[in-house]
Amino acid sequence: MFGLCARPSYHGHSYVCDVTVRGEIDDATGFVVDLGMLDRILDVEVRQRFDHRNINVDVAEFGEGKLVPTGENLARFIYERVGKAMRANGAPAVVVRVTVAEDTTLSASYEE
């Protein structure tokens, strides 16, 4: 079903992830969200979870019989996790789109 990507020892990618947020611009700071907060959320929900990991083995939600680690599923998963963390931290902005790119010609985006 997955051609060359269906190797017994898996295959790898160097993903790039773009997270787009939307909200009212704060008059005092000029930002829609505190960038330090957003960076901490992205560190926990994206970098620590996926960087240098075998997604099929190291990320429980993508383990055997669970989510297939496609760009589409990764984008949706990140969208949901980052959005939830932003709400939990009282961020005034919301996530509106997450794009996960495998290379310069192949990407998937998720937005509601």
mmCIF file of the C-alpha atoms, coordinates in Angstrom:
data_MODEL
# 
_entry.id   MODEL 
# 
loop_
_atom_site.group_PDB 
_atom_site.id 
_atom_site.type_symbol 
_atom_site.label_atom_id 
_atom_site.label_alt_id 
_atom_site.label_comp_id 
_atom_site.label_asym_id 
_atom_site.label_entity_id 
_atom_site.label_seq_id 
_atom_site.pdbx_PDB_ins_code 
_atom_site.Cartn_x 
_atom_site.Cartn_y 
_atom_site.Cartn_z 
_atom_site.occupancy 
_atom_site.B_iso_or_equiv 
_atom_site.pdbx_formal_charge 
_atom_site.auth_seq_id 
_atom_site.auth_comp_id 
_atom_site.auth_asym_id 
_atom_site.auth_atom_id 
_atom_site.pdbx_PDB_model_num 
ATOM 1   C CA . MET A 1 1   ? 0.000   0.000  0.000  1.00 0.00 ? 1   MET A CA 1 
ATOM 2   C CA . PHE A 1 2   ? 2.780   2.491  0.839  1.00 0.00 ? 2   PHE A CA 1 
ATOM 3   C CA . GLY A 1 3   ? 5.342   1.403  -1.792 1.00 0.00 ? 3   GLY A CA 1 
ATOM 4   C CA . LEU A 1 4   ? 8.930   2.239  -0.897 1.00 0.00 ? 4   LEU A CA 1 
ATOM 5   C CA . CYS A 1 5   ? 7.725   3.791  2.378  1.00 0.00 ? 5   CYS A CA 1 
ATOM 6   C CA . ALA A 1 6   ? 6.593   0.358  3.648  1.00 0.00 ? 6   ALA A CA 1 
ATOM 7   C CA . ARG A 1 7   ? 10.018  -0.879 4.691  1.00 0.00 ? 7   ARG A CA 1 
ATOM 8   C CA . PRO A 1 8   ? 10.274  -3.204 7.695  1.00 0.00 ? 8   PRO A CA 1 
ATOM 9   C CA . SER A 1 9   ? 12.805  -0.891 9.360  1.00 0.00 ? 9   SER A CA 1 
ATOM 10  C CA . TYR A 1 10  ? 10.731  2.228  8.526  1.00 0.00 ? 10  TYR A CA 1 
ATOM 11  C CA . HIS A 1 11  ? 11.949  5.290  6.652  1.00 0.00 ? 11  HIS A CA 1 
ATOM 12  C CA . GLY A 1 12  ? 12.781  8.812  7.729  1.00 0.00 ? 12  GLY A CA 1 
ATOM 13  C CA . HIS A 1 13  ? 12.049  12.439 6.960  1.00 0.00 ? 13  HIS A CA 1 
ATOM 14  C CA . SER A 1 14  ? 13.352  15.807 8.058  1.00 0.00 ? 14  SER A CA 1 
ATOM 15  C CA . TYR A 1 15  ? 10.064  17.581 8.592  1.00 0.00 ? 15  TYR A CA 1 
ATOM 16  C CA . VAL A 1 16  ? 9.403   21.299 8.724  1.00 0.00 ? 16  VAL A CA 1 
ATOM 17  C CA . CYS A 1 17  ? 6.336   22.333 10.716 1.00 0.00 ? 17  CYS A CA 1 
ATOM 18  C CA . ASP A 1 18  ? 4.600   25.706 10.388 1.00 0.00 ? 18  ASP A CA 1 
ATOM 19  C CA . VAL A 1 19  ? 1.998   26.716 12.961 1.00 0.00 ? 19  VAL A CA 1 
ATOM 20  C CA . THR A 1 20  ? -0.227  29.704 12.147 1.00 0.00 ? 20  THR A CA 1 
ATOM 21  C CA . VAL A 1 21  ? -2.125  31.489 14.909 1.00 0.00 ? 21  VAL A CA 1 
ATOM 22  C CA . ARG A 1 22  ? -4.795  34.158 14.775 1.00 0.00 ? 22  ARG A CA 1 
ATOM 23  C CA . GLY A 1 23  ? -6.015  36.667 17.309 1.00 0.00 ? 23  GLY A CA 1 
ATOM 24  C CA . GLU A 1 24  ? -6.315  40.305 18.227 1.00 0.00 ? 24  GLU A CA 1 
ATOM 25  C CA . ILE A 1 25  ? -3.079  42.267 18.192 1.00 0.00 ? 25  ILE A CA 1 
ATOM 26  C CA . ASP A 1 26  ? -2.235  43.479 21.683 1.00 0.00 ? 26  ASP A CA 1 
ATOM 27  C CA . ASP A 1 27  ? -1.735  47.253 21.548 1.00 0.00 ? 27  ASP A CA 1 
ATOM 28  C CA . ALA A 1 28  ? 1.028   47.167 24.170 1.00 0.00 ? 28  ALA A CA 1 
ATOM 29  C CA . THR A 1 29  ? 3.115   44.319 22.730 1.00 0.00 ? 29  THR A CA 1 
ATOM 30  C CA . GLY A 1 30  ? 2.152   44.287 19.060 1.00 0.00 ? 30  GLY A CA 1 
ATOM 31  C CA . PHE A 1 31  ? 1.740   40.488 19.210 1.00 0.00 ? 31  PHE A CA 1 
ATOM 32  C CA . VAL A 1 32  ? -1.287  38.191 19.071 1.00 0.00 ? 32  VAL A CA 1 
ATOM 33  C CA . VAL A 1 33  ? 0.371   35.729 21.461 1.00 0.00 ? 33  VAL A CA 1 
ATOM 34  C CA . ASP A 1 34  ? 3.374   35.824 23.761 1.00 0.00 ? 34  ASP A CA 1 
ATOM 35  C CA . LEU A 1 35  ? 6.134   34.319 21.613 1.00 0.00 ? 35  LEU A CA 1 
ATOM 36  C CA . GLY A 1 36  ? 7.916   32.889 24.639 1.00 0.00 ? 36  GLY A CA 1 
ATOM 37  C CA . MET A 1 37  ? 4.762   30.982 25.594 1.00 0.00 ? 37  MET A CA 1 
ATOM 38  C CA . LEU A 1 38  ? 4.242   29.787 22.030 1.00 0.00 ? 38  LEU A CA 1 
ATOM 39  C CA . ASP A 1 39  ? 7.855   28.649 21.772 1.00 0.00 ? 39  ASP A CA 1 
ATOM 40  C CA . ARG A 1 40  ? 7.560   26.679 25.040 1.00 0.00 ? 40  ARG A CA 1 
ATOM 41  C CA . ILE A 1 41  ? 4.371   25.023 23.789 1.00 0.00 ? 41  ILE A CA 1 
ATOM 42  C CA . LEU A 1 42  ? 5.991   24.144 20.448 1.00 0.00 ? 42  LEU A CA 1 
ATOM 43  C CA . ASP A 1 43  ? 9.020   22.759 22.274 1.00 0.00 ? 43  ASP A CA 1 
ATOM 44  C CA . VAL A 1 44  ? 6.898   20.397 24.380 1.00 0.00 ? 44  VAL A CA 1 
ATOM 45  C CA . GLU A 1 45  ? 4.238   19.443 21.839 1.00 0.00 ? 45  GLU A CA 1 
ATOM 46  C CA . VAL A 1 46  ? 6.396   19.258 18.705 1.00 0.00 ? 46  VAL A CA 1 
ATOM 47  C CA . ARG A 1 47  ? 10.184  19.284 19.178 1.00 0.00 ? 47  ARG A CA 1 
ATOM 48  C CA . GLN A 1 48  ? 10.423  17.081 22.286 1.00 0.00 ? 48  GLN A CA 1 
ATOM 49  C CA . ARG A 1 49  ? 7.768   14.704 20.980 1.00 0.00 ? 49  ARG A CA 1 
ATOM 50  C CA . PHE A 1 50  ? 9.028   14.264 17.384 1.00 0.00 ? 50  PHE A CA 1 
ATOM 51  C CA . ASP A 1 51  ? 12.615  15.510 16.957 1.00 0.00 ? 51  ASP A CA 1 
ATOM 52  C CA . HIS A 1 52  ? 15.042  12.623 16.314 1.00 0.00 ? 52  HIS A CA 1 
ATOM 53  C CA . ARG A 1 53  ? 12.313  10.083 17.071 1.00 0.00 ? 53  ARG A CA 1 
ATOM 54  C CA . ASN A 1 54  ? 11.020  7.043  15.256 1.00 0.00 ? 54  ASN A CA 1 
ATOM 55  C CA . ILE A 1 55  ? 7.408   8.177  15.150 1.00 0.00 ? 55  ILE A CA 1 
ATOM 56  C CA . ASN A 1 56  ? 6.116   4.620  14.707 1.00 0.00 ? 56  ASN A CA 1 
ATOM 57  C CA . VAL A 1 57  ? 7.923   3.452  17.846 1.00 0.00 ? 57  VAL A CA 1 
ATOM 58  C CA . ASP A 1 58  ? 8.573   6.470  20.086 1.00 0.00 ? 58  ASP A CA 1 
ATOM 59  C CA . VAL A 1 59  ? 5.277   8.368  19.832 1.00 0.00 ? 59  VAL A CA 1 
ATOM 60  C CA . ALA A 1 60  ? 2.519   6.310  21.461 1.00 0.00 ? 60  ALA A CA 1 
ATOM 61  C CA . GLU A 1 61  ? -0.322  7.845  19.440 1.00 0.00 ? 61  GLU A CA 1 
ATOM 62  C CA . PHE A 1 62  ? 1.350   6.658  16.211 1.00 0.00 ? 62  PHE A CA 1 
ATOM 63  C CA . GLY A 1 63  ? 2.227   3.156  17.453 1.00 0.00 ? 63  GLY A CA 1 
ATOM 64  C CA . GLU A 1 64  ? 1.105   -0.149 15.991 1.00 0.00 ? 64  GLU A CA 1 
ATOM 65  C CA . GLY A 1 65  ? -2.609  -0.099 15.171 1.00 0.00 ? 65  GLY A CA 1 
ATOM 66  C CA . LYS A 1 66  ? -2.982  3.603  15.939 1.00 0.00 ? 66  LYS A CA 1 
ATOM 67  C CA . LEU A 1 67  ? -2.561  6.705  13.767 1.00 0.00 ? 67  LEU A CA 1 
ATOM 68  C CA . VAL A 1 68  ? -0.603  6.239  10.542 1.00 0.00 ? 68  VAL A CA 1 
ATOM 69  C CA . PRO A 1 69  ? 2.196   8.869  10.588 1.00 0.00 ? 69  PRO A CA 1 
ATOM 70  C CA . THR A 1 70  ? 1.230   10.618 7.362  1.00 0.00 ? 70  THR A CA 1 
ATOM 71  C CA . GLY A 1 71  ? 1.817   14.325 6.925  1.00 0.00 ? 71  GLY A CA 1 
ATOM 72  C CA . GLU A 1 72  ? -1.940  14.800 7.172  1.00 0.00 ? 72  GLU A CA 1 
ATOM 73  C CA . ASN A 1 73  ? -2.208  12.970 10.508 1.00 0.00 ? 73  ASN A CA 1 
ATOM 74  C CA . LEU A 1 74  ? 0.881   14.713 11.875 1.00 0.00 ? 74  LEU A CA 1 
ATOM 75  C CA . ALA A 1 75  ? -0.543  18.133 10.946 1.00 0.00 ? 75  ALA A CA 1 
ATOM 76  C CA . ARG A 1 76  ? -3.907  17.356 12.580 1.00 0.00 ? 76  ARG A CA 1 
ATOM 77  C CA . PHE A 1 77  ? -2.258  15.904 15.701 1.00 0.00 ? 77  PHE A CA 1 
ATOM 78  C CA . ILE A 1 78  ? -0.006  18.955 16.131 1.00 0.00 ? 78  ILE A CA 1 
ATOM 79  C CA . TYR A 1 79  ? -2.939  21.316 15.475 1.00 0.00 ? 79  TYR A CA 1 
ATOM 80  C CA . GLU A 1 80  ? -4.954  19.667 18.242 1.00 0.00 ? 80  GLU A CA 1 
ATOM 81  C CA . ARG A 1 81  ? -2.085  19.437 20.761 1.00 0.00 ? 81  ARG A CA 1 
ATOM 82  C CA . VAL A 1 82  ? -0.809  22.990 20.274 1.00 0.00 ? 82  VAL A CA 1 
ATOM 83  C CA . GLY A 1 83  ? -4.349  24.397 20.316 1.00 0.00 ? 83  GLY A CA 1 
ATOM 84  C CA . LYS A 1 84  ? -5.163  22.580 23.561 1.00 0.00 ? 84  LYS A CA 1 
ATOM 85  C CA . ALA A 1 85  ? -1.919  23.760 25.195 1.00 0.00 ? 85  ALA A CA 1 
ATOM 86  C CA . MET A 1 86  ? -2.541  27.354 24.122 1.00 0.00 ? 86  MET A CA 1 
ATOM 87  C CA . ARG A 1 87  ? -6.030  27.280 25.654 1.00 0.00 ? 87  ARG A CA 1 
ATOM 88  C CA . ALA A 1 88  ? -4.656  25.707 28.852 1.00 0.00 ? 88  ALA A CA 1 
ATOM 89  C CA . ASN A 1 89  ? -2.090  28.511 29.102 1.00 0.00 ? 89  ASN A CA 1 
ATOM 90  C CA . GLY A 1 90  ? -4.683  31.239 28.588 1.00 0.00 ? 90  GLY A CA 1 
ATOM 91  C CA . ALA A 1 91  ? -3.345  32.351 25.214 1.00 0.00 ? 91  ALA A CA 1 
ATOM 92  C CA . PRO A 1 92  ? -5.636  34.911 23.581 1.00 0.00 ? 92  PRO A CA 1 
ATOM 93  C CA . ALA A 1 93  ? -4.873  33.492 20.102 1.00 0.00 ? 93  ALA A CA 1 
ATOM 94  C CA . VAL A 1 94  ? -5.986  30.272 18.445 1.00 0.00 ? 94  VAL A CA 1 
ATOM 95  C CA . VAL A 1 95  ? -4.256  27.888 16.060 1.00 0.00 ? 95  VAL A CA 1 
ATOM 96  C CA . VAL A 1 96  ? -5.754  28.226 12.582 1.00 0.00 ? 96  VAL A CA 1 
ATOM 97  C CA . ARG A 1 97  ? -3.432  26.055 10.475 1.00 0.00 ? 97  ARG A CA 1 
ATOM 98  C CA . VAL A 1 98  ? -0.582  23.588 10.805 1.00 0.00 ? 98  VAL A CA 1 
ATOM 99  C CA . THR A 1 99  ? 1.502   22.571 7.809  1.00 0.00 ? 99  THR A CA 1 
ATOM 100 C CA . VAL A 1 100 ? 3.951   19.666 7.922  1.00 0.00 ? 100 VAL A CA 1 
ATOM 101 C CA . ALA A 1 101 ? 6.392   19.439 5.013  1.00 0.00 ? 101 ALA A CA 1 
ATOM 102 C CA . GLU A 1 102 ? 8.491   16.383 4.180  1.00 0.00 ? 102 GLU A CA 1 
ATOM 103 C CA . ASP A 1 103 ? 10.501  18.342 1.610  1.00 0.00 ? 103 ASP A CA 1 
ATOM 104 C CA . THR A 1 104 ? 10.148  21.411 -0.604 1.00 0.00 ? 104 THR A CA 1 
ATOM 105 C CA . THR A 1 105 ? 7.587   19.751 -2.854 1.00 0.00 ? 105 THR A CA 1 
ATOM 106 C CA . LEU A 1 106 ? 5.458   17.707 -0.457 1.00 0.00 ? 106 LEU A CA 1 
ATOM 107 C CA . SER A 1 107 ? 3.425   19.049 2.461  1.00 0.00 ? 107 SER A CA 1 
ATOM 108 C CA . ALA A 1 108 ? 0.096   18.611 4.192  1.00 0.00 ? 108 ALA A CA 1 
ATOM 109 C CA . SER A 1 109 ? -1.933  21.227 6.043  1.00 0.00 ? 109 SER A CA 1 
ATOM 110 C CA . TYR A 1 110 ? -4.711  20.913 8.593  1.00 0.00 ? 110 TYR A CA 1 
ATOM 111 C CA . GLU A 1 111 ? -7.173  23.637 9.502  1.00 0.00 ? 111 GLU A CA 1 
ATOM 112 C CA . GLU A 1 112 ? -10.743 23.649 10.741 1.00 0.00 ? 112 GLU A CA 1 
# 
